[in-house]
Amino acid sequence: MDVLKSYYNKPLLNLESNDLILSEGFDIDADGTMLISLKEKSDFMSKYNTSHRLLKVYMQTGNTEGTKHELAKLYYMYVIIENYYVHNKKKPLIATNYESNKKEALKAKAFILNDFTNSLKWILTKEPDFNFDKYFQDTPYNQDVIKLTTEHIKGIKKFIMALVK
């Protein structure tokens, strides 16, 4: 990713999408920029349960790094639920099981928030100077959309055409 970033001299990751959602995970804005979402929008309870079990073990064994990682994962799930199911005014034109996924996501949100709060308190007792926001910025959970501008798409097209010839 760093190679592409330096080649185009523009960041490929962008969290903003204010235009039409065509389907879950794929957007095109008014400028023709393609946005491919890397975030998952379903099965939150299963992912929460895995994180919950890991958090219990990590906290019992004093593993602060593992706890921080799971904390970032929980926050990531919380942000997805908030952005996609709570505050999103645009429903996908093509979405399978949107309403049932929304119901499951909102159920998981309460559990996620509870574990997030308890885990953050636990970490702060171990490391009072811990800055979650700074930690989260350095995790892979902070980058959830790949932005492909029309210039990127043209470059990809040229590359594919060269391969085909």
N, C-alpha and C positions, 0 to 999 in steps of 0.2 A: 504494500500500500504506500509506503514512503517513496518508492521509486516513481509510482504514478503521480503522487502528490508533487514531487519535485519536478517531474517532467512537464506537467501542465502548469506548475507554479500556482496552483489553486488548490484549496482543500477539497477533497472528494466527499468528505463527510459533512452533512448539514442536517440539523434537527428541525428545520422549518419546512412546513408544507402547508400552504394556505389556499390551495386550489382544489380542483375536483379529485376525489378519490375514485379511481376506476374499480379497484378490487382491493381486497385485503393485501397490503404489502406492496402495492404498485400504484404510484401516482405520477401524473404529468401536470406540470404547472402551465400557466399561460404563456411562458416563454419557450415551451417545448422541452423543458428540463425534465428528465426522467428521474424519479425518486423511488429507490427500491428499499423497502423497509426490512430491516433485519430483526425486528422485534416480533416475538410470537404473541398471538392474541388468544390463545386458548389453553386449556388444561392447567389453569393456575393452581387449583387445589393439589394436584399431583406434584407440581414443582414446589409449591409451598411446603407440602408434607416432607419432601426430601430435604429442603433447607432447614425445616424445623428440627428434624432428627439430627442433622449434622450440627446445628447450633447447640443442641443439648449436649452432644458428645464433646464438641470443642470447648464449651464453657466448663464442663465437668473436668476436663483435662488441662484447662488453663491455656488453650491454644487461641491466643488473641488474633493471630494472622488469619486463621481459618474462620474465626468469628467475623472478622472484618470483611472477608470475602463474601460470606453468606449474607452479611448485612447489606453489602452493595447489591447483591442479587435480589434481595427482598425489596430494596428501594427501587430497583429497576422494574420489578414486577408492579410495584405500587404506582410508579409513574406511567407505565403502559395502561394500567386499568384506569387511572385518572384521565389520561389524555384520550384514550380510545373509547372508553365506555361511559365516563361521567361527564366530561366537558366537551366532547366532540359533537358538533352540531351537524356534521356531514356523515350520513350512513353510506357505506359502500354500495355501489350499484349492483355489484356481484359479490354477495357474501353468503357463505353457507353457515347456517346455524348461528347467526349473529345474536339473536335474542337469547338463545340458550347459553351461549358463551358469555354474554353479558351478565346473565343471572349468576352463573358460576363465578365469574370474575368479581362481582360485587360481594359475593359471599366470602371469597378468599381475601378480599381487601381488608376486612376487619381482622382476620387472623394475621395477615402480613404486618399490619400496622402495630398490633400488639407485640409480636415477636421483634419487630424493628426497634420499638421503644425499649423493651426489656434488654435486648442485646446491646444497644447503644449505651444504656446505663451501665451495663456490666463492663463494657470496654472502657468507659470513662472512669470507672473505679480502678481499673488496672493502669490506664494511660490517661491521666487527666488532661493532657495537652493534645489529645487526639482530635483532628479536624476531619470530620467525615466528608465534608464537601470537597476538600483537597484530595482525600483518598479516593473518592468516587470519580473525580476527574481523570485519574490515572488508570481506571479499570476499563476493561473492554465493554462493560455495561453502559458506559457513557456515550458510546458511538453506535447509534442504532439506525442510521439512514445513510445510504450511499447516494450521493448526488451526482448524476451524470448530465452535464450540460449538453446543449446541441453540438458544441465543439467536440466533446468527448464521444458523442454518438457518431458524428461524422468520422472521427478517427478510428473508431471501432469498425465502422462500415468499410473504410478503406483497407483496414487490416484484414477483414474477412474476405473482401473482394480479391486481395492479393493472394490469400490462401487458396481460394477457389480456382484462380487462373492457373 
